[in-house]
Amino acid sequence: IADRREGIGVCGWILVSLSFLLVLITFPISIWACIKVVREYERAVVFRLGRILSKKAKGPGMILVLPCTDTFIKVDLRTVTCKIPPQEILTRDAVTAQVDGVVSYRIHSAVRAVANVTDVHSATLLLAQTTLRNLLGTQSLAQLLAGREEIAHNIQATLDSATEQWGVKVARVEIRDIRIPVAMQMAMAAEAEAARETKAKVVAAEGEMNASKALQKASMVLTESPAGLLLRYLQTLAAVAAENNSTIIFPLPMFGSVGHKSTGQ
C-alpha cells in the first residue's frame, strides 16, 4: 500500500482514458453506473486496475467509479459486538473451566481492513478466542474468579496491539461466565462451609473465655459480700419460679437454720 511509485503504467493510462471516453460517449446514461452512494457509517475502498486508488477510503456521500477499470468494496465502520464461544481451559492450578466472553471492536482504517486481511471479522474473532485461552491459562482459579476486570483489560490490550495492522480498534472485552465442574463446585462449597464453621467455633470459644473471666470477677465480688450472694441466690430462685411451675427445696443459711422450703409459682 505504501509503495505506489511504479503507477499503473502506460497501458493502464490508456485503459483509463478509454474508460473516460466511454463515459463521455454514453453520457448521461453512463452516469448512473458511475455514481455510487456511500452511507455515513460506510467507507469505500476503490481499486483501479487492481491497485488501491487512494491511501484514504472514499465517502460518505457520492463517489465516481469508472466502468471497466474501477471496482470498490464497502466497509462498515460501526462497532461490532460478537460472542466468544465457550473455551475449555486448564488453569494454572490444574482446574478445568469453561469461559466465554464478548468482544466489541470497530474498523478505523478501511484500507487496512481490505488490503491486509482476507476476512477481518473472522480473523478478529479467532484471535480473540486464542488470546482468551492463552491469558486465562496463566491464571489460577481464584485469580480468574476475583480478577475478571483486570483479565479482560489485559485481553483487550493484547488484541488491540495485534489487530492494529488490520485497521481494527478493540473497544471492550468482557468475560461473561466461568463454568467449573459440579464436583469442584461441591468441593468449594464444602471448603467454604468448613471455613465458616471454624470461624464460628473460634468466636464461640472467645465468648466462653470472656464469660468465664466475667464470672471470675463476679465470684470475687460475691465472696467479699455474703449478703450479696444471698440476694443473687434469691434472684435466681425468682427467675426459675417465674418460668417453671414447680416446687424447689434449697438450703438458706439464714438465722442459723439448716434449710427452708420454698414454692415458686
C-alpha positions in Angstrom: 0.0 0.0 0.0 2.8 2.4 0.9 4.8 2.0 -2.3 3.0 3.4 -5.3 5.9 4.8 -7.4 5.5 2.3 -10.2 2.0 3.6 -11.0 -0.4 1.8 -13.4 1.9 2.1 -16.4 1.3 3.2 -19.9 -1.2 0.5 -20.7 -3.1 1.4 -17.6 -3.4 5.0 -18.5 -4.6 4.0 -22.0 -7.3 1.8 -20.4 -8.3 4.6 -18.0 -8.5 7.1 -20.9 -10.7 4.7 -22.9 -12.9 4.3 -19.8 -13.3 8.1 -19.6 -14.1 8.2 -23.3 -16.7 5.6 -22.9 -18.4 7.6 -20.1 -18.4 10.7 -22.2 -19.8 8.9 -25.3 -22.6 7.3 -23.4 -23.4 10.3 -21.2 -25.8 10.8 -19.5 -26.8 7.1 -19.4 -23.4 6.1 -18.1 -23.5 8.5 -15.2 -26.0 6.2 -13.4 -23.4 3.4 -13.5 -20.5 5.6 -12.4 -22.0 7.4 -9.4 -22.2 5.3 -6.2 -23.6 6.4 -2.8 -21.7 5.6 0.4 -23.7 5.8 3.6 -22.5 7.9 6.6 -21.2 4.8 8.5 -19.5 3.3 5.5 -16.3 3.9 3.5 -15.5 2.7 0.0 -12.1 1.3 -1.0 -11.7 1.9 -4.7 -9.4 -0.3 -6.9 -8.3 1.0 -10.3 -6.8 -1.8 -12.4 -6.2 -3.8 -9.2 -4.5 -1.0 -7.3 -6.0 0.9 -4.4 -6.8 4.3 -5.8 -6.0 6.3 -2.6 -4.5 5.7 0.8 -7.7 7.0 2.3 -11.1 5.4 1.7 -13.8 7.4 0.0 -17.1 8.6 1.4 -19.5 9.2 2.8 -21.7 10.6 0.0 -21.4 10.2 -3.7 -18.3 8.8 -5.4 -17.3 8.4 -9.0 -16.3 4.9 -10.3 -15.2 4.4 -13.8 -16.6 1.4 -15.7 -14.4 -1.5 -16.7 -11.3 -0.2 -14.8 -12.6 0.5 -11.3 -14.1 -1.7 -8.6 -14.9 -0.9 -5.0 -15.5 -2.6 -1.7 -17.7 -1.0 1.0 -16.5 -1.3 4.6 -18.9 -0.9 7.6 -17.3 1.3 10.3 -19.9 0.7 13.0 -19.0 -1.1 16.2 -19.4 -4.9 16.0 -20.2 -6.9 19.1 -19.7 -10.7 18.9 -19.8 -13.5 21.4 -16.7 -15.5 22.0 -17.7 -19.2 22.1 -17.1 -21.1 25.4 -13.5 -22.1 25.6 -12.4 -25.0 27.8 -9.2 -24.0 29.6 -6.9 -25.5 32.1 -5.9 -23.0 34.8 -2.5 -22.7 36.4 -3.7 -24.8 39.4 -4.9 -27.6 37.1 -8.6 -26.9 37.2 -10.7 -27.3 34.1 -13.1 -24.5 33.4 -15.3 -23.2 30.5 -15.1 -19.5 29.9 -17.0 -17.4 27.4 -16.9 -13.6 26.7 -17.9 -10.7 24.5 -15.6 -8.6 22.3 -16.6 -5.2 20.8 -14.5 -3.7 18.0 -14.7 -1.4 15.1 -12.8 -0.7 11.9 -10.9 2.6 11.9 -9.0 2.1 8.7 -11.0 0.7 5.8 -7.9 0.4 3.5 -6.0 -1.7 6.0 -9.1 -3.9 6.7 -9.4 -4.7 3.0 -5.8 -4.9 1.9 -4.1 -6.6 4.9 -6.5 -9.4 5.9 -8.9 -11.6 3.9 -11.8 -11.6 6.4 -11.3 -9.0 9.2 -14.3 -10.1 11.3 -13.4 -13.8 11.3 -9.8 -13.1 11.9 -10.6 -10.8 14.9 -12.9 -13.4 16.5 -10.5 -16.2 16.1 -7.7 -14.1 17.5 -9.9 -13.2 20.5 -10.6 -16.9 21.2 -6.9 -17.7 21.1 -5.9 -14.7 23.3 -8.6 -15.7 25.8 -7.3 -19.2 26.1 -3.7 -18.2 26.3 -4.1 -15.5 29.0 -6.6 -17.4 31.2 -4.3 -20.5 31.2 -1.7 -18.4 33.1 -4.1 -17.6 35.9 -5.2 -19.7 38.9 -8.9 -20.3 39.6 -9.0 -17.9 42.4 -7.4 -15.2 40.3 -9.8 -16.0 37.5 -12.9 -15.6 39.7 -11.7 -12.5 41.5 -9.9 -10.6 38.8 -12.3 -10.6 35.8 -12.0 -6.9 35.1 -8.2 -6.9 35.1 -8.0 -10.0 32.9 -10.5 -8.5 30.5 -8.4 -5.4 30.3 -5.2 -7.4 29.5 -7.1 -9.3 26.8 -8.3 -6.0 25.3 -4.7 -4.6 25.3 -3.3 -7.7 23.7 -6.0 -7.8 21.0 -5.7 -4.1 20.3 -2.0 -4.3 19.6 -2.4 -7.4 17.4 -5.2 -6.0 15.3 -3.7 -2.6 14.7 -2.2 -3.6 11.4 -5.7 -4.8 10.3 -7.2 -1.3 10.9 -9.2 -2.7 13.8 -9.7 -0.9 17.2 -10.8 -3.2 20.0 -13.2 -1.2 22.2 -14.1 -3.6 25.0 -13.7 -7.2 26.2 -15.9 -8.7 28.8 -15.8 -12.2 30.4 -19.4 -13.3 30.7 -19.4 -16.6 32.5 -17.0 -19.1 34.2 -18.2 -22.6 34.5 -16.4 -25.2 36.6 -17.3 -28.9 37.1 -20.0 -29.9 39.6 -17.6 -31.9 41.7 -15.3 -28.8 42.0 -18.3 -26.7 43.0 -19.3 -29.2 45.7 -15.7 -29.3 47.0 -15.5 -25.5 47.1 -18.8 -25.3 48.9 -17.6 -27.8 51.5 -14.4 -25.9 51.9 -16.3 -22.6 52.4 -18.7 -24.3 54.9 -15.8 -25.8 56.9 -14.1 -22.3 57.0 -17.4 -20.8 58.3 -17.7 -23.5 61.0 -14.1 -23.0 62.1 -14.7 -19.2 62.4 -17.9 -19.8 64.4 -16.1 -22.2 66.8 -13.4 -19.6 67.3 -15.9 -16.9 68.0 -17.8 -19.2 70.4 -14.6 -20.1 72.2 -13.7 -16.4 72.6 -17.1 -15.8 74.0 -16.7 -18.6 76.6 -13.4 -17.2 77.6 -14.8 -13.7 78.1 -17.8 -15.1 80.0 -15.5 -17.1 82.3 -13.4 -14.0 83.1 -16.6 -12.1 83.9 -17.8 -14.9 86.2 -14.5 -15.0 87.9 -14.7 -11.3 88.7 -18.3 -11.7 89.8 -17.4 -14.6 92.2 -14.7 -12.5 93.7 -17.2 -9.6 94.4 -19.8 -12.0 95.9 -17.1 -13.7 98.1 -16.4 -10.4 99.7 -20.2 -9.8 100.5 -22.2 -12.8 101.8 -25.4 -10.8 101.8 -24.9 -10.1 98.1 -24.5 -13.8 97.5 -27.8 -14.4 99.2 -29.6 -11.8 97.2 -28.2 -13.3 94.0 -29.5 -16.7 95.2 -33.0 -15.2 95.7 -33.0 -13.5 92.3 -32.1 -16.8 90.6 -34.9 -18.5 92.5 -37.4 -15.8 91.4 -36.4 -16.2 87.8 -36.7 -20.0 87.9 -40.1 -19.8 89.6 -41.5 -17.4 87.0 -40.6 -19.8 84.2 -41.5 -23.2 85.7 -44.5 -24.0 88.0 -42.7 -26.4 90.4 -41.6 -26.9 94.0 -38.0 -26.3 94.7 -36.3 -27.2 98.0 -33.0 -25.5 98.7 -30.9 -24.6 101.9 -30.7 -21.0 103.1 -28.0 -20.0 105.6 -30.4 -17.6 107.4 -30.7 -17.1 111.1 -28.7 -20.3 111.8 -31.4 -22.6 110.2 -30.4 -25.7 108.4 -32.8 -25.2 105.5 -36.2 -23.9 104.4 -38.9 -25.0 101.9 -40.0 -22.6 99.2 -42.5 -22.8 96.5 -42.3 -20.9 93.2 -45.4 -20.3 91.2 
